[in-house]
Amino acid sequence: MKHLLVAASLLAGVQACTPTRSIVIPERPDKPARLAIIPLGGDLGPQAMDLVARQFAARGIPVREGPSVISLIGYEANLTDGSPASAGPLRKYGDDLGVDFVVAGTAETVGGPLYAFDRVKMSLRLIDVRTGETRWIGSYGDTVWAAALNTQTDLARAAKQIVKAFDEGGADDLVR
């Protein structure tokens, strides 16, 4: 009986420690989202896209992302290589999505000898769809010295830190 009581207490304690988060972004018909997150490259791209969108939401920055963007652009399109040929499609997708900027980039795992888990390397760029110009660049991934408990934890940390740098660096003023 004692063991059952201890197990029930431990289970209740673990449940109490589970974080729950909720973010409500108020509807702003006068200021629709000016930013879309296009599918990110790399083996962690789809997961990173969702986590980055959540971080933007937590900072009150509305974004277009998910199925509506993927169905229009697809996962394999490379619209952000900086070539003049990419400017036309960027402008078209910007018009179709009703946004002025896109966030593009990669999120991938990298391995190395000093850590047990694969590390996350993420780089993002804010691109003006009208001109094709890159307006902000951010990266995450100290692949040698940073400690990672696991790849998923490191991916969540990467999304949080890179969006924090976006916000604190002033790029958020462009998309609000």
C-alpha positions in Angstrom: 0.0 0.0 0.0 2.9 2.3 0.8 4.4 1.7 -2.6 1.2 2.5 -4.3 0.8 5.8 -2.3 4.4 6.8 -3.2 3.9 6.0 -6.9 0.7 8.0 -7.0 2.4 10.9 -5.2 5.3 10.8 -7.7 2.9 10.7 -10.7 0.9 13.6 -9.3 4.2 15.6 -8.8 5.3 14.9 -12.4 1.9 15.9 -13.8 2.1 19.2 -11.8 5.5 20.0 -13.3 4.3 19.6 -16.9 4.3 23.1 -18.5 1.2 24.3 -20.2 1.4 27.3 -22.5 -1.3 29.2 -24.3 -0.9 32.1 -26.6 -3.7 34.2 -28.0 -3.0 36.6 -30.8 -5.8 39.1 -31.1 -7.4 39.4 -34.5 -6.3 42.7 -36.1 -8.1 43.2 -39.4 -6.5 46.6 -39.7 -3.0 45.0 -39.5 -2.9 41.6 -41.1 0.3 39.5 -40.9 3.1 41.0 -43.0 5.3 38.0 -42.5 5.3 34.4 -43.8 7.5 31.5 -42.8 8.3 29.5 -45.9 9.4 25.9 -45.5 12.8 25.7 -43.9 15.5 23.4 -45.4 17.4 20.8 -43.5 16.4 17.6 -41.6 14.8 19.7 -38.8 13.1 22.2 -41.1 9.4 21.2 -40.6 9.7 21.0 -36.8 11.7 24.3 -36.7 9.1 26.1 -38.9 6.4 25.3 -36.3 8.6 26.2 -33.3 9.7 29.5 -34.9 6.0 30.4 -35.6 5.2 29.8 -32.0 8.0 32.1 -30.8 6.8 34.8 -33.1 3.3 34.4 -31.7 4.7 34.6 -28.1 6.2 38.0 -29.0 2.9 39.2 -30.6 4.1 39.0 -34.2 1.5 37.6 -36.5 2.8 35.2 -39.2 1.4 33.2 -42.1 2.7 29.7 -41.9 1.7 26.0 -42.1 -0.5 24.4 -44.6 -1.6 27.6 -46.5 2.1 28.5 -47.1 3.2 24.9 -47.8 0.3 24.3 -50.3 1.3 27.4 -52.2 5.0 27.1 -52.2 5.7 23.4 -51.4 8.7 22.1 -49.4 11.2 21.8 -52.2 11.1 25.4 -53.6 14.4 27.3 -53.3 13.2 30.8 -53.6 15.8 32.5 -51.4 19.1 31.7 -53.1 19.7 35.4 -53.7 19.7 35.1 -57.5 17.8 37.5 -59.7 15.7 34.5 -60.8 14.3 34.1 -57.3 13.0 37.7 -57.1 10.1 37.1 -59.4 8.7 34.1 -57.6 9.2 35.7 -54.3 7.1 38.7 -55.4 4.4 36.4 -56.7 4.2 34.4 -53.5 4.3 37.5 -51.4 1.3 38.8 -53.4 -0.5 35.4 -53.1 0.1 35.2 -49.3 -0.6 38.9 -48.7 2.8 39.5 -47.0 5.7 41.9 -47.4 8.4 39.6 -46.0 9.3 36.0 -45.7 11.5 34.2 -43.3 13.6 31.5 -44.9 16.5 29.4 -43.8 17.6 26.0 -42.6 17.5 24.0 -39.4 19.7 20.9 -39.3 21.5 18.6 -37.0 25.3 18.5 -36.8 27.4 16.0 -35.0 30.7 16.2 -33.4 33.2 14.6 -31.0 32.5 16.7 -27.9 28.9 15.8 -27.3 26.6 12.8 -27.2 23.6 14.3 -29.0 23.4 15.9 -32.4 23.4 19.6 -32.1 21.1 22.1 -33.9 22.3 24.6 -36.3 19.7 27.1 -37.5 20.0 30.1 -39.8 17.2 32.4 -40.8 16.9 35.4 -43.1 14.2 38.0 -43.4 13.6 38.8 -47.1 11.7 41.6 -48.6 9.4 40.0 -51.2 9.2 43.2 -53.3 13.0 43.7 -53.7 14.4 40.3 -52.9 16.8 42.0 -50.4 17.8 40.3 -47.2 16.9 42.7 -44.4 18.0 40.6 -41.4 20.1 37.5 -40.8 20.2 35.4 -37.6 22.0 32.1 -36.7 22.1 29.7 -33.8 24.5 26.9 -33.1 27.6 26.9 -31.1 28.3 23.4 -32.1 31.4 22.9 -30.0 30.8 24.3 -26.5 27.0 24.5 -26.0 25.5 21.7 -24.0 22.4 19.9 -25.3 20.3 17.6 -23.3 18.8 16.3 -26.5 18.2 17.4 -30.1 14.6 18.4 -29.5 15.5 20.6 -26.5 18.2 22.2 -28.5 15.8 22.9 -31.4 13.3 24.6 -29.1 16.2 26.7 -27.6 17.4 27.6 -31.1 13.9 28.8 -32.1 13.5 30.8 -28.9 17.0 32.4 -29.2 16.9 33.3 -32.9 13.4 34.9 -32.6 14.6 36.8 -29.5 17.5 38.1 -31.6 15.1 39.1 -34.3 12.9 41.0 -31.9 15.7 42.6 -29.9 17.7 43.5 -33.0 14.9 45.7 -34.4 13.8 43.5 -37.3 10.4 43.1 -35.6 9.8 46.8 -36.4 9.7 45.9 -40.1 7.0 43.3 -39.7 4.7 44.8 -37.1 
